Amino acid sequence: MPLETPGLSTLPEERTQTWTDEGDHERFAHYVRKDKIVESAVTGTPVVALCGKVWVPTRDPSRFPVCPDCQRIYEGKPVGGDGNGEH
């Protein structure tokens, strides 16, 4: 279950990728500022997740696992394998 923090919430990402061995897409719930979620719902403008993903949310975030990069950023851990904070 995603952590709840004042000012942050999670939203699902819809990303289409081409894979040769496992499905054709990958979906995550991302951490996004709550005020931006409301703005996006009203205006249809894209939101920006902690990990940098930009999209217009349309699905229930509780149906998806939390993005590992958003989770690491939220917890204050380095993103990526080299520890320098890059994806």
N, CA and C atoms as an extended XYZ file, in Angstrom:
261
Properties=species:S:1:pos:R:3:atomname:S:1:resname:S:1:resid:I:1 pbc="F F F"
N         0.847       -1.181        0.000 N   MET     1
C         0.000        0.000        0.000 CA  MET     1
C         0.891        1.242        0.000 C   MET     1
N         0.631        2.216       -0.830 N   PRO     2
C         1.448        3.429       -0.888 CA  PRO     2
C         1.386        4.211        0.419 C   PRO     2
N         2.477        4.854        0.745 N   LEU     3
C         2.531        5.710        1.918 CA  LEU     3
C         1.776        6.996        1.648 C   LEU     3
N         1.111        7.517        2.662 N   GLU     4
C         0.407        8.784        2.523 CA  GLU     4
C         1.205        9.873        3.225 C   GLU     4
N         1.465       10.951        2.549 N   THR     5
C         2.209       12.082        3.076 CA  THR     5
C         1.442       13.344        2.740 C   THR     5
N         1.370       14.284        3.682 N   PRO     6
C         0.686       15.533        3.358 CA  PRO     6
C         1.269       16.165        2.096 C   PRO     6
N         0.413       16.515        1.157 N   GLY     7
C         0.862       17.164       -0.068 CA  GLY     7
C         1.257       16.221       -1.184 C   GLY     7
N         1.346       14.905       -0.902 N   LEU     8
C         1.698       13.933       -1.943 CA  LEU     8
C         0.663       12.828       -1.983 C   LEU     8
N         0.452       12.294       -3.162 N   SER     9
C        -0.437       11.169       -3.346 CA  SER     9
C         0.127       10.350       -4.499 C   SER     9
N        -0.492        9.230       -4.818 N   THR    10
C        -0.019        8.418       -5.935 CA  THR    10
C        -1.040        8.403       -7.045 C   THR    10
N        -0.543        8.299       -8.274 N   LEU    11
C        -1.385        8.183       -9.447 CA  LEU    11
C        -0.773        7.146      -10.374 C   LEU    11
N        -1.592        6.427      -11.128 N   PRO    12
C        -1.047        5.429      -12.033 CA  PRO    12
C        -0.431        6.057      -13.274 C   PRO    12
N         0.563        5.393      -13.781 N   GLU    13
C         1.198        5.782      -15.040 CA  GLU    13
C         0.768        4.769      -16.080 C   GLU    13
N         0.562        5.207      -17.270 N   GLU    14
C         0.311        4.297      -18.377 CA  GLU    14
C         1.436        4.487      -19.369 C   GLU    14
N         2.289        3.496      -19.485 N   ARG    15
C         3.450        3.588      -20.368 CA  ARG    15
C         3.434        2.396      -21.307 C   ARG    15
N         3.480        2.655      -22.583 N   THR    16
C         3.533        1.586      -23.563 CA  THR    16
C         4.966        1.423      -24.040 C   THR    16
N         5.445        0.199      -23.959 N   GLN    17
C         6.797       -0.124      -24.413 CA  GLN    17
C         6.740       -1.407      -25.217 C   GLN    17
N         7.711       -1.612      -26.058 N   THR    18
C         7.793       -2.841      -26.823 CA  THR    18
C         8.738       -3.805      -26.124 C   THR    18
N         8.206       -4.982      -25.803 N   TRP    19
C         9.003       -6.019      -25.139 CA  TRP    19
C         8.945       -7.270      -26.000 C   TRP    19
N         9.994       -8.048      -25.950 N   THR    20
C        10.002       -9.265      -26.735 CA  THR    20
C         9.577      -10.479      -25.931 C   THR    20
N         9.683      -10.410      -24.575 N   ASP    21
C         9.383      -11.602      -23.804 CA  ASP    21
C         8.316      -11.422      -22.727 C   ASP    21
N         7.946      -10.205      -22.352 N   GLU    22
C         6.983      -10.017      -21.279 CA  GLU    22
C         6.003       -8.891      -21.594 C   GLU    22
N         4.858       -9.206      -22.138 N   GLY    23
C         3.820       -8.196      -22.351 CA  GLY    23
C         4.271       -7.008      -23.171 C   GLY    23
N         3.374       -6.038      -23.295 N   ASP    24
C         3.717       -4.878      -24.107 CA  ASP    24
C         3.580       -3.572      -23.346 C   ASP    24
N         3.345       -3.617      -22.034 N   HIS    25
C         3.247       -2.372      -21.289 CA  HIS    25
C         3.614       -2.584      -19.821 C   HIS    25
N         3.812       -1.483      -19.152 N   GLU    26
C         4.190       -1.495      -17.752 CA  GLU    26
C         3.425       -0.360      -17.076 C   GLU    26
N         2.810       -0.621      -15.939 N   ARG    27
C         2.017        0.403      -15.253 CA  ARG    27
C         2.449        0.518      -13.803 C   ARG    27
N         2.525        1.756      -13.327 N   PHE    28
C         2.863        2.042      -11.944 CA  PHE    28
C         1.989        3.159      -11.415 C   PHE    28
N         1.860        3.222      -10.108 N   ALA    29
C         1.286        4.383       -9.437 CA  ALA    29
C         2.469        5.251       -9.022 C   ALA    29
N         2.380        6.561       -9.243 N   HIS    30
C         3.479        7.480       -8.956 CA  HIS    30
C         3.095        8.465       -7.871 C   HIS    30
N         4.102        8.972       -7.165 N   TYR    31
C         3.883       10.045       -6.199 CA  TYR    31
C         3.815       11.379       -6.941 C   TYR    31
N         2.721       12.132       -6.665 N   VAL    32
C         2.467       13.419       -7.300 CA  VAL    32
C         1.878       14.341       -6.239 C   VAL    32
N         2.176       15.641       -6.326 N   ARG    33
C         1.599       16.604       -5.388 CA  ARG    33
C         0.076       16.571       -5.504 C   ARG    33
N        -0.608       16.494       -4.356 N   LYS    34
C        -2.069       16.396       -4.354 CA  LYS    34
C        -2.741       17.570       -5.063 C   LYS    34
N        -2.208       18.778       -4.882 N   ASP    35
C        -2.843       19.927       -5.545 CA  ASP    35
C        -2.761       19.813       -7.064 C   ASP    35
N        -1.725       19.170       -7.563 N   LYS    36
C        -1.586       18.981       -9.015 CA  LYS    36
C        -2.553       17.924       -9.527 C   LYS    36
N        -2.906       16.958       -8.672 N   ILE    37
C        -3.874       15.936       -9.060 CA  ILE    37
C        -5.230       16.592       -9.299 C   ILE    37
N        -5.629       17.456       -8.377 N   VAL    38
C        -6.905       18.160       -8.508 CA  VAL    38
C        -6.888       19.039       -9.757 C   VAL    38
N        -5.804       19.779       -9.946 N   GLU    39
C        -5.687       20.644      -11.123 CA  GLU    39
C        -5.806       19.831      -12.407 C   GLU    39
N        -5.136       18.684      -12.454 N   SER    40
C        -5.182       17.839      -13.639 CA  SER    40
C        -6.585       17.310      -13.881 C   SER    40
N        -7.270       16.929      -12.807 N   ALA    41
C        -8.634       16.418      -12.942 CA  ALA    41
C        -9.568       17.479      -13.509 C   ALA    41
N        -9.349       18.730      -13.127 N   VAL    42
C       -10.219       19.824      -13.577 CA  VAL    42
C        -9.850       20.288      -14.983 C   VAL    42
N        -8.557       20.456      -15.240 N   THR    43
C        -8.120       21.065      -16.505 CA  THR    43
C        -7.608       20.075      -17.544 C   THR    43
N        -7.253       18.859      -17.114 N   GLY    44
C        -6.696       17.880      -18.048 CA  GLY    44
C        -5.224       18.099      -18.341 C   GLY    44
N        -4.565       18.953      -17.544 N   THR    45
C        -3.139       19.189      -17.751 CA  THR    45
C        -2.323       18.040      -17.173 C   THR    45
N        -1.175       17.738      -17.745 N   PRO    46
C        -0.323       16.658      -17.243 CA  PRO    46
C         0.220       16.969      -15.852 C   PRO    46
N         0.535       15.900      -15.117 N   VAL    47
C         1.179       16.009      -13.812 CA  VAL    47
C         2.608       15.507      -13.943 C   VAL    47
N         3.454       15.871      -12.965 N   VAL    48
C         4.845       15.414      -12.952 CA  VAL    48
C         5.063       14.641      -11.658 C   VAL    48
N         5.478       13.396      -11.774 N   ALA    49
C         5.748       12.545      -10.619 CA  ALA    49
C         7.118       12.861      -10.034 C   ALA    49
N         7.367       12.373       -8.822 N   LEU    50
C         8.681       12.569       -8.200 CA  LEU    50
C         9.803       12.049       -9.082 C   LEU    50
N         9.549       10.974       -9.821 N   CYS    51
C        10.575       10.376      -10.672 CA  CYS    51
C        10.762       11.134      -11.984 C   CYS    51
N         9.890       12.113      -12.257 N   GLY    52
C        10.004       12.884      -13.493 CA  GLY    52
C         9.017       12.486      -14.569 C   GLY    52
N         8.292       11.402      -14.381 N   LYS    53
C         7.295       10.967      -15.358 CA  LYS    53
C         6.227       12.039      -15.504 C   LYS    53
N         5.871       12.375      -16.753 N   VAL    54
C         4.841       13.383      -17.048 CA  VAL    54
C         3.731       12.691      -17.831 C   VAL    54
N         2.488       12.818      -17.350 N   TRP    55
C         1.351       12.213      -18.021 CA  TRP    55
C         0.048       12.781      -17.469 C   TRP    55
N        -1.041       12.514      -18.149 N   VAL    56
C        -2.367       12.912      -17.674 CA  VAL    56
C        -3.000       11.660      -17.062 C   VAL    56
N        -3.201       11.658      -15.752 N   PRO    57
C        -3.739       10.464      -15.092 CA  PRO    57
C        -5.208       10.237      -15.429 C   PRO    57
N        -5.557        8.957      -15.615 N   THR    58
C        -6.939        8.604      -15.929 CA  THR    58
C        -7.413        7.364      -15.184 C   THR    58
N        -6.545        6.713      -14.411 N   ARG    59
C        -6.923        5.445      -13.776 CA  ARG    59
C        -6.739        5.479      -12.266 C   ARG    59
N        -7.364        4.530      -11.595 N   ASP    60
C        -7.307        4.400      -10.144 CA  ASP    60
C        -5.914        3.909       -9.730 C   ASP    60
N        -5.150        4.710       -8.954 N   PRO    61
C        -3.787        4.329       -8.588 CA  PRO    61
C        -3.710        3.119       -7.662 C   PRO    61
N        -4.787        2.817       -6.960 N   SER    62
C        -4.739        1.676       -6.035 CA  SER    62
C        -4.634        0.341       -6.765 C   SER    62
N        -4.852        0.342       -8.061 N   ARG    63
C        -4.777       -0.889       -8.855 CA  ARG    63
C        -3.367       -1.210       -9.328 C   ARG    63
N        -2.387       -0.349       -9.031 N   PHE    64
C        -1.042       -0.522       -9.569 CA  PHE    64
C         0.007       -0.497       -8.468 C   PHE    64
N         1.143       -1.153       -8.688 N   PRO    65
C         2.240       -1.051       -7.717 CA  PRO    65
C         2.880        0.334       -7.797 C   PRO    65
N         3.480        0.770       -6.699 N   VAL    66
C         4.135        2.083       -6.666 CA  VAL    66
C         5.430        2.029       -7.473 C   VAL    66
N         5.668        3.083       -8.232 N   CYS    67
C         6.887        3.218       -9.027 CA  CYS    67
C         8.105        3.104       -8.103 C   CYS    67
N         9.049        2.223       -8.408 N   PRO    68
C        10.222        2.072       -7.550 CA  PRO    68
C        11.058        3.352       -7.432 C   PRO    68
N        11.175        4.121       -8.508 N   ASP    69
C        11.949        5.368       -8.447 CA  ASP    69
C        11.257        6.406       -7.571 C   ASP    69
N         9.932        6.543       -7.710 N   CYS    70
C         9.193        7.471       -6.838 CA  CYS    70
C         9.352        7.051       -5.376 C   CYS    70
N         9.266        5.754       -5.123 N   GLN    71
C         9.391        5.251       -3.751 CA  GLN    71
C        10.767        5.578       -3.180 C   GLN    71
N        11.830        5.364       -3.971 N   ARG    72
C        13.198        5.665       -3.507 CA  ARG    72
C        13.354        7.161       -3.217 C   ARG    72
N        12.824        7.996       -4.103 N   ILE    73
C        12.914        9.449       -3.908 CA  ILE    73
C        12.139        9.846       -2.658 C   ILE    73
N        10.948        9.317       -2.512 N   TYR    74
C        10.114        9.608       -1.354 CA  TYR    74
C        10.834        9.241       -0.050 C   TYR    74
N        11.524        8.107       -0.078 N   GLU    75
C        12.234        7.630        1.111 CA  GLU    75
C        13.608        8.273        1.272 C   GLU    75
N        14.019        9.110        0.306 N   GLY    76
C        15.304        9.793        0.399 CA  GLY    76
C        16.494        8.944        0.003 C   GLY    76
N        16.241        7.847       -0.715 N   LYS    77
C        17.318        6.971       -1.176 CA  LYS    77
C        17.725        7.351       -2.593 C   LYS    77
N        18.973        7.083       -2.975 N   PRO    78
C        19.410        7.374       -4.346 CA  PRO    78
C        18.629        6.550       -5.370 C   PRO    78
N        18.363        7.143       -6.514 N   VAL    79
C        17.674        6.455       -7.604 CA  VAL    79
C        18.733        5.936       -8.564 C   VAL    79
N        18.548        4.720       -9.052 N   GLY    80
C        19.490        4.134      -10.003 CA  GLY    80
C        20.539        3.319       -9.279 C   GLY    80
N        21.245        2.495      -10.040 N   GLY    81
C        22.211        1.567       -9.463 CA  GLY    81
C        23.539        2.196       -9.070 C   GLY    81
N        23.880        3.393       -9.595 N   ASP    82
C        25.186        3.947       -9.319 CA  ASP    82
C        25.197        4.918       -8.147 C   ASP    82
N        24.020        5.151       -7.541 N   GLY    83
C        23.963        5.985       -6.337 CA  GLY    83
C        24.089        7.479       -6.581 C   GLY    83
N        24.091        7.920       -7.850 N   ASN    84
C        24.234        9.345       -8.101 CA  ASN    84
C        22.905       10.050       -8.347 C   ASN    84
N        21.776        9.314       -8.152 N   GLY    85
C        20.470        9.922       -8.284 CA  GLY    85
C        19.928        9.974       -9.698 C   GLY    85
N        20.632        9.418      -10.662 N   GLU    86
C        20.145        9.404      -12.035 CA  GLU    86
C        19.411        8.113      -12.309 C   GLU    86
N        18.456        8.160      -13.262 N   HIS    87
C        17.696        6.971      -13.656 CA  HIS    87
C        18.563        6.075      -14.493 C   HIS    87
